[in-house]
Amino acid sequence: MNELIEILKSVNDKIDYENEKSLVTGKVLDSIDITSIIVELEDHYDIEITMEYMENENFDSVEAMLKMIEELQD
């Protein structure tokens, strides 16, 4: 999880990723942040985030993103 948090902080270091649970629905992240996060996650974890995973709940928290990454790596 720490690795993921470091990736997220490289996109926007002003967000408390450890405690925030509404990154998208609470409008903490904007569309540019989300696009950057998708690119970083795909590159770092060698995954492809397909349209079926492009849902708010998959990006609303670090835990949700980690779960999505693990699913895509399987």
Jmol script that loads the backbone (N, CA, C; Angstrom):
load data "model"
ATOM      1  N   MET A   1       0.822  -1.195   0.000  1.00  0.00           N
ATOM      2  CA  MET A   1       0.000   0.000   0.000  1.00  0.00           C
ATOM      3  C   MET A   1       0.866   1.259   0.000  1.00  0.00           C
ATOM      4  N   ASN A   2       1.998   1.215   0.688  1.00  0.00           N
ATOM      5  CA  ASN A   2       2.884   2.379   0.727  1.00  0.00           C
ATOM      6  C   ASN A   2       3.378   2.760  -0.659  1.00  0.00           C
ATOM      7  N   GLU A   3       3.649   1.736  -1.464  1.00  0.00           N
ATOM      8  CA  GLU A   3       4.097   1.976  -2.836  1.00  0.00           C
ATOM      9  C   GLU A   3       3.020   2.736  -3.619  1.00  0.00           C
ATOM     10  N   LEU A   4       1.783   2.323  -3.485  1.00  0.00           N
ATOM     11  CA  LEU A   4       0.668   2.980  -4.158  1.00  0.00           C
ATOM     12  C   LEU A   4       0.519   4.423  -3.676  1.00  0.00           C
ATOM     13  N   ILE A   5       0.642   4.644  -2.395  1.00  0.00           N
ATOM     14  CA  ILE A   5       0.526   5.998  -1.850  1.00  0.00           C
ATOM     15  C   ILE A   5       1.622   6.894  -2.423  1.00  0.00           C
ATOM     16  N   GLU A   6       2.816   6.376  -2.562  1.00  0.00           N
ATOM     17  CA  GLU A   6       3.909   7.158  -3.154  1.00  0.00           C
ATOM     18  C   GLU A   6       3.597   7.533  -4.599  1.00  0.00           C
ATOM     19  N   ILE A   7       3.023   6.616  -5.351  1.00  0.00           N
ATOM     20  CA  ILE A   7       2.636   6.897  -6.736  1.00  0.00           C
ATOM     21  C   ILE A   7       1.580   8.006  -6.749  1.00  0.00           C
ATOM     22  N   LEU A   8       0.585   7.891  -5.875  1.00  0.00           N
ATOM     23  CA  LEU A   8      -0.481   8.892  -5.814  1.00  0.00           C
ATOM     24  C   LEU A   8       0.071  10.255  -5.416  1.00  0.00           C
ATOM     25  N   LYS A   9       1.000  10.277  -4.478  1.00  0.00           N
ATOM     26  CA  LYS A   9       1.599  11.540  -4.046  1.00  0.00           C
ATOM     27  C   LYS A   9       2.424  12.171  -5.160  1.00  0.00           C
ATOM     28  N   SER A  10       2.954  11.353  -6.067  1.00  0.00           N
ATOM     29  CA  SER A  10       3.703  11.919  -7.194  1.00  0.00           C
ATOM     30  C   SER A  10       2.762  12.655  -8.158  1.00  0.00           C
ATOM     31  N   VAL A  11       1.491  12.293  -8.146  1.00  0.00           N
ATOM     32  CA  VAL A  11       0.495  12.966  -8.982  1.00  0.00           C
ATOM     33  C   VAL A  11      -0.004  14.235  -8.279  1.00  0.00           C
ATOM     34  N   ASN A  12      -0.347  14.120  -6.997  1.00  0.00           N
ATOM     35  CA  ASN A  12      -0.823  15.275  -6.228  1.00  0.00           C
ATOM     36  C   ASN A  12      -0.467  15.046  -4.764  1.00  0.00           C
ATOM     37  N   ASP A  13       0.543  15.766  -4.298  1.00  0.00           N
ATOM     38  CA  ASP A  13       1.035  15.545  -2.935  1.00  0.00           C
ATOM     39  C   ASP A  13       0.299  16.346  -1.865  1.00  0.00           C
ATOM     40  N   LYS A  14      -0.758  17.042  -2.248  1.00  0.00           N
ATOM     41  CA  LYS A  14      -1.515  17.837  -1.276  1.00  0.00           C
ATOM     42  C   LYS A  14      -2.689  17.075  -0.660  1.00  0.00           C
ATOM     43  N   ILE A  15      -2.856  15.821  -1.057  1.00  0.00           N
ATOM     44  CA  ILE A  15      -4.002  15.029  -0.612  1.00  0.00           C
ATOM     45  C   ILE A  15      -3.570  14.015   0.440  1.00  0.00           C
ATOM     46  N   ASP A  16      -4.399  13.846   1.457  1.00  0.00           N
ATOM     47  CA  ASP A  16      -4.150  12.855   2.510  1.00  0.00           C
ATOM     48  C   ASP A  16      -4.747  11.513   2.073  1.00  0.00           C
ATOM     49  N   TYR A  17      -4.009  10.807   1.228  1.00  0.00           N
ATOM     50  CA  TYR A  17      -4.509   9.552   0.653  1.00  0.00           C
ATOM     51  C   TYR A  17      -4.769   8.484   1.707  1.00  0.00           C
ATOM     52  N   GLU A  18      -4.012   8.506   2.787  1.00  0.00           N
ATOM     53  CA  GLU A  18      -4.167   7.496   3.821  1.00  0.00           C
ATOM     54  C   GLU A  18      -5.534   7.561   4.497  1.00  0.00           C
ATOM     55  N   ASN A  19      -6.098   8.747   4.607  1.00  0.00           N
ATOM     56  CA  ASN A  19      -7.343   8.923   5.360  1.00  0.00           C
ATOM     57  C   ASN A  19      -8.554   9.293   4.514  1.00  0.00           C
ATOM     58  N   GLU A  20      -8.341   9.763   3.313  1.00  0.00           N
ATOM     59  CA  GLU A  20      -9.454  10.204   2.461  1.00  0.00           C
ATOM     60  C   GLU A  20     -10.165   9.000   1.848  1.00  0.00           C
ATOM     61  N   LYS A  21     -11.469   8.937   1.985  1.00  0.00           N
ATOM     62  CA  LYS A  21     -12.263   7.811   1.478  1.00  0.00           C
ATOM     63  C   LYS A  21     -13.247   8.233   0.386  1.00  0.00           C
ATOM     64  N   SER A  22     -13.186   9.493  -0.025  1.00  0.00           N
ATOM     65  CA  SER A  22     -14.081  10.009  -1.066  1.00  0.00           C
ATOM     66  C   SER A  22     -13.281  10.838  -2.065  1.00  0.00           C
ATOM     67  N   LEU A  23     -12.229  10.248  -2.600  1.00  0.00           N
ATOM     68  CA  LEU A  23     -11.339  10.988  -3.492  1.00  0.00           C
ATOM     69  C   LEU A  23     -12.062  11.502  -4.734  1.00  0.00           C
ATOM     70  N   VAL A  24     -12.926  10.680  -5.304  1.00  0.00           N
ATOM     71  CA  VAL A  24     -13.653  11.076  -6.517  1.00  0.00           C
ATOM     72  C   VAL A  24     -15.006  11.674  -6.160  1.00  0.00           C
ATOM     73  N   THR A  25     -15.789  10.943  -5.376  1.00  0.00           N
ATOM     74  CA  THR A  25     -17.143  11.416  -5.062  1.00  0.00           C
ATOM     75  C   THR A  25     -17.125  12.706  -4.233  1.00  0.00           C
ATOM     76  N   GLY A  26     -16.060  12.911  -3.464  1.00  0.00           N
ATOM     77  CA  GLY A  26     -15.917  14.143  -2.699  1.00  0.00           C
ATOM     78  C   GLY A  26     -15.215  15.242  -3.476  1.00  0.00           C
ATOM     79  N   LYS A  27     -14.912  14.963  -4.736  1.00  0.00           N
ATOM     80  CA  LYS A  27     -14.264  15.918  -5.644  1.00  0.00           C
ATOM     81  C   LYS A  27     -12.916  16.396  -5.125  1.00  0.00           C
ATOM     82  N   VAL A  28     -12.207  15.501  -4.422  1.00  0.00           N
ATOM     83  CA  VAL A  28     -10.853  15.797  -3.975  1.00  0.00           C
ATOM     84  C   VAL A  28      -9.910  15.720  -5.178  1.00  0.00           C
ATOM     85  N   LEU A  29     -10.137  14.720  -6.035  1.00  0.00           N
ATOM     86  CA  LEU A  29      -9.378  14.574  -7.277  1.00  0.00           C
ATOM     87  C   LEU A  29     -10.162  15.181  -8.424  1.00  0.00           C
ATOM     88  N   ASP A  30      -9.464  15.868  -9.327  1.00  0.00           N
ATOM     89  CA  ASP A  30     -10.133  16.348 -10.533  1.00  0.00           C
ATOM     90  C   ASP A  30      -9.839  15.399 -11.692  1.00  0.00           C
ATOM     91  N   SER A  31     -10.411  15.663 -12.836  1.00  0.00           N
ATOM     92  CA  SER A  31     -10.276  14.740 -13.968  1.00  0.00           C
ATOM     93  C   SER A  31      -8.829  14.615 -14.432  1.00  0.00           C
ATOM     94  N   ILE A  32      -8.062  15.671 -14.330  1.00  0.00           N
ATOM     95  CA  ILE A  32      -6.644  15.603 -14.717  1.00  0.00           C
ATOM     96  C   ILE A  32      -5.890  14.703 -13.748  1.00  0.00           C
ATOM     97  N   ASP A  33      -6.164  14.828 -12.446  1.00  0.00           N
ATOM     98  CA  ASP A  33      -5.538  13.944 -11.451  1.00  0.00           C
ATOM     99  C   ASP A  33      -5.878  12.488 -11.744  1.00  0.00           C
ATOM    100  N   ILE A  34      -7.142  12.214 -12.022  1.00  0.00           N
ATOM    101  CA  ILE A  34      -7.579  10.839 -12.253  1.00  0.00           C
ATOM    102  C   ILE A  34      -6.899  10.266 -13.497  1.00  0.00           C
ATOM    103  N   THR A  35      -6.847  11.059 -14.549  1.00  0.00           N
ATOM    104  CA  THR A  35      -6.178  10.606 -15.770  1.00  0.00           C
ATOM    105  C   THR A  35      -4.709  10.317 -15.499  1.00  0.00           C
ATOM    106  N   SER A  36      -4.045  11.187 -14.767  1.00  0.00           N
ATOM    107  CA  SER A  36      -2.630  10.984 -14.423  1.00  0.00           C
ATOM    108  C   SER A  36      -2.446   9.740 -13.572  1.00  0.00           C
ATOM    109  N   ILE A  37      -3.341   9.522 -12.632  1.00  0.00           N
ATOM    110  CA  ILE A  37      -3.266   8.335 -11.772  1.00  0.00           C
ATOM    111  C   ILE A  37      -3.411   7.073 -12.614  1.00  0.00           C
ATOM    112  N   ILE A  38      -4.357   7.063 -13.538  1.00  0.00           N
ATOM    113  CA  ILE A  38      -4.552   5.883 -14.392  1.00  0.00           C
ATOM    114  C   ILE A  38      -3.275   5.574 -15.167  1.00  0.00           C
ATOM    115  N   VAL A  39      -2.680   6.589 -15.760  1.00  0.00           N
ATOM    116  CA  VAL A  39      -1.439   6.396 -16.529  1.00  0.00           C
ATOM    117  C   VAL A  39      -0.333   5.857 -15.632  1.00  0.00           C
ATOM    118  N   GLU A  40      -0.160   6.449 -14.464  1.00  0.00           N
ATOM    119  CA  GLU A  40       0.887   6.012 -13.532  1.00  0.00           C
ATOM    120  C   GLU A  40       0.664   4.575 -13.065  1.00  0.00           C
ATOM    121  N   LEU A  41      -0.579   4.231 -12.731  1.00  0.00           N
ATOM    122  CA  LEU A  41      -0.870   2.873 -12.270  1.00  0.00           C
ATOM    123  C   LEU A  41      -0.630   1.853 -13.373  1.00  0.00           C
ATOM    124  N   GLU A  42      -1.075   2.172 -14.586  1.00  0.00           N
ATOM    125  CA  GLU A  42      -0.867   1.250 -15.705  1.00  0.00           C
ATOM    126  C   GLU A  42       0.617   1.031 -15.967  1.00  0.00           C
ATOM    127  N   ASP A  43       1.382   2.101 -15.947  1.00  0.00           N
ATOM    128  CA  ASP A  43       2.825   1.986 -16.194  1.00  0.00           C
ATOM    129  C   ASP A  43       3.535   1.237 -15.076  1.00  0.00           C
ATOM    130  N   HIS A  44       3.254   1.630 -13.854  1.00  0.00           N
ATOM    131  CA  HIS A  44       3.974   1.052 -12.718  1.00  0.00           C
ATOM    132  C   HIS A  44       3.637  -0.425 -12.489  1.00  0.00           C
ATOM    133  N   TYR A  45       2.362  -0.757 -12.579  1.00  0.00           N
ATOM    134  CA  TYR A  45       1.932  -2.125 -12.272  1.00  0.00           C
ATOM    135  C   TYR A  45       1.774  -2.998 -13.513  1.00  0.00           C
ATOM    136  N   ASP A  46       2.082  -2.447 -14.682  1.00  0.00           N
ATOM    137  CA  ASP A  46       1.979  -3.175 -15.948  1.00  0.00           C
ATOM    138  C   ASP A  46       0.590  -3.804 -16.106  1.00  0.00           C
ATOM    139  N   ILE A  47      -0.423  -2.943 -15.953  1.00  0.00           N
ATOM    140  CA  ILE A  47      -1.817  -3.370 -16.093  1.00  0.00           C
ATOM    141  C   ILE A  47      -2.504  -2.469 -17.116  1.00  0.00           C
ATOM    142  N   GLU A  48      -3.672  -2.885 -17.548  1.00  0.00           N
ATOM    143  CA  GLU A  48      -4.514  -2.043 -18.393  1.00  0.00           C
ATOM    144  C   GLU A  48      -5.839  -1.844 -17.669  1.00  0.00           C
ATOM    145  N   ILE A  49      -6.140  -0.595 -17.355  1.00  0.00           N
ATOM    146  CA  ILE A  49      -7.387  -0.275 -16.676  1.00  0.00           C
ATOM    147  C   ILE A  49      -8.434  -0.052 -17.763  1.00  0.00           C
ATOM    148  N   THR A  50      -9.253  -1.064 -17.973  1.00  0.00           N
ATOM    149  CA  THR A  50     -10.258  -1.024 -19.037  1.00  0.00           C
ATOM    150  C   THR A  50     -11.474  -0.215 -18.602  1.00  0.00           C
ATOM    151  N   MET A  51     -12.350   0.031 -19.561  1.00  0.00           N
ATOM    152  CA  MET A  51     -13.537   0.847 -19.298  1.00  0.00           C
ATOM    153  C   MET A  51     -14.391   0.284 -18.158  1.00  0.00           C
ATOM    154  N   GLU A  52     -14.446  -1.023 -18.025  1.00  0.00           N
ATOM    155  CA  GLU A  52     -15.266  -1.594 -16.956  1.00  0.00           C
ATOM    156  C   GLU A  52     -14.763  -1.212 -15.564  1.00  0.00           C
ATOM    157  N   TYR A  53     -13.497  -0.829 -15.456  1.00  0.00           N
ATOM    158  CA  TYR A  53     -12.932  -0.417 -14.169  1.00  0.00           C
ATOM    159  C   TYR A  53     -12.938   1.099 -13.976  1.00  0.00           C
ATOM    160  N   MET A  54     -13.350   1.841 -14.987  1.00  0.00           N
ATOM    161  CA  MET A  54     -13.361   3.303 -14.913  1.00  0.00           C
ATOM    162  C   MET A  54     -14.620   3.777 -14.203  1.00  0.00           C
ATOM    163  N   GLU A  55     -14.753   3.399 -12.954  1.00  0.00           N
ATOM    164  CA  GLU A  55     -15.896   3.786 -12.139  1.00  0.00           C
ATOM    165  C   GLU A  55     -15.404   4.497 -10.890  1.00  0.00           C
ATOM    166  N   ASN A  56     -16.176   5.443 -10.413  1.00  0.00           N
ATOM    167  CA  ASN A  56     -15.777   6.249  -9.256  1.00  0.00           C
ATOM    168  C   ASN A  56     -15.330   5.404  -8.072  1.00  0.00           C
ATOM    169  N   GLU A  57     -16.072   4.331  -7.784  1.00  0.00           N
ATOM    170  CA  GLU A  57     -15.751   3.556  -6.584  1.00  0.00           C
ATOM    171  C   GLU A  57     -14.373   2.900  -6.646  1.00  0.00           C
ATOM    172  N   ASN A  58     -13.836   2.689  -7.838  1.00  0.00           N
ATOM    173  CA  ASN A  58     -12.501   2.098  -7.959  1.00  0.00           C
ATOM    174  C   ASN A  58     -11.385   3.094  -7.682  1.00  0.00           C
ATOM    175  N   PHE A  59     -11.711   4.377  -7.624  1.00  0.00           N
ATOM    176  CA  PHE A  59     -10.702   5.417  -7.404  1.00  0.00           C
ATOM    177  C   PHE A  59     -11.012   6.283  -6.188  1.00  0.00           C
ATOM    178  N   ASP A  60     -11.993   5.898  -5.387  1.00  0.00           N
ATOM    179  CA  ASP A  60     -12.426   6.723  -4.259  1.00  0.00           C
ATOM    180  C   ASP A  60     -11.511   6.634  -3.048  1.00  0.00           C
ATOM    181  N   SER A  61     -10.695   5.584  -2.965  1.00  0.00           N
ATOM    182  CA  SER A  61      -9.774   5.436  -1.833  1.00  0.00           C
ATOM    183  C   SER A  61      -8.572   4.611  -2.265  1.00  0.00           C
ATOM    184  N   VAL A  62      -7.537   4.664  -1.471  1.00  0.00           N
ATOM    185  CA  VAL A  62      -6.340   3.865  -1.742  1.00  0.00           C
ATOM    186  C   VAL A  62      -6.697   2.380  -1.704  1.00  0.00           C
ATOM    187  N   GLU A  63      -7.528   1.998  -0.752  1.00  0.00           N
ATOM    188  CA  GLU A  63      -7.926   0.593  -0.632  1.00  0.00           C
ATOM    189  C   GLU A  63      -8.652   0.115  -1.883  1.00  0.00           C
ATOM    190  N   ALA A  64      -9.542   0.959  -2.417  1.00  0.00           N
ATOM    191  CA  ALA A  64     -10.285   0.596  -3.621  1.00  0.00           C
ATOM    192  C   ALA A  64      -9.347   0.456  -4.821  1.00  0.00           C
ATOM    193  N   MET A  65      -8.397   1.372  -4.926  1.00  0.00           N
ATOM    194  CA  MET A  65      -7.434   1.285  -6.033  1.00  0.00           C
ATOM    195  C   MET A  65      -6.570   0.044  -5.916  1.00  0.00           C
ATOM    196  N   LEU A  66      -6.141  -0.275  -4.702  1.00  0.00           N
ATOM    197  CA  LEU A  66      -5.316  -1.458  -4.486  1.00  0.00           C
ATOM    198  C   LEU A  66      -6.086  -2.720  -4.849  1.00  0.00           C
ATOM    199  N   LYS A  67      -7.346  -2.784  -4.476  1.00  0.00           N
ATOM    200  CA  LYS A  67      -8.191  -3.934  -4.819  1.00  0.00           C
ATOM    201  C   LYS A  67      -8.316  -4.064  -6.337  1.00  0.00           C
ATOM    202  N   MET A  68      -8.534  -2.950  -7.016  1.00  0.00           N
ATOM    203  CA  MET A  68      -8.638  -2.960  -8.471  1.00  0.00           C
ATOM    204  C   MET A  68      -7.330  -3.442  -9.102  1.00  0.00           C
ATOM    205  N   ILE A  69      -6.211  -2.946  -8.623  1.00  0.00           N
ATOM    206  CA  ILE A  69      -4.901  -3.351  -9.153  1.00  0.00           C
ATOM    207  C   ILE A  69      -4.709  -4.846  -8.988  1.00  0.00           C
ATOM    208  N   GLU A  70      -5.019  -5.354  -7.797  1.00  0.00           N
ATOM    209  CA  GLU A  70      -4.860  -6.794  -7.539  1.00  0.00           C
ATOM    210  C   GLU A  70      -5.742  -7.624  -8.465  1.00  0.00           C
ATOM    211  N   GLU A  71      -6.969  -7.160  -8.709  1.00  0.00           N
ATOM    212  CA  GLU A  71      -7.858  -7.870  -9.639  1.00  0.00           C
ATOM    213  C   GLU A  71      -7.287  -7.882 -11.049  1.00  0.00           C
ATOM    214  N   LEU A  72      -6.745  -6.766 -11.462  1.00  0.00           N
ATOM    215  CA  LEU A  72      -6.209  -6.653 -12.821  1.00  0.00           C
ATOM    216  C   LEU A  72      -4.902  -7.430 -12.995  1.00  0.00           C
ATOM    217  N   GLN A  73      -4.197  -7.664 -11.920  1.00  0.00           N
ATOM    218  CA  GLN A  73      -2.948  -8.428 -11.997  1.00  0.00           C
ATOM    219  C   GLN A  73      -3.192  -9.920 -12.041  1.00  0.00           C
ATOM    220  N   ASP A  74      -4.364 -10.365 -11.612  1.00  0.00           N
ATOM    221  CA  ASP A  74      -4.681 -11.801 -11.609  1.00  0.00           C
ATOM    222  C   ASP A  74      -4.959 -12.327 -12.986  1.00  0.00           C
TER     223      ASP A  74
END
end "model"
wireframe off; spacefill off
backbone 0.3
color backbone group
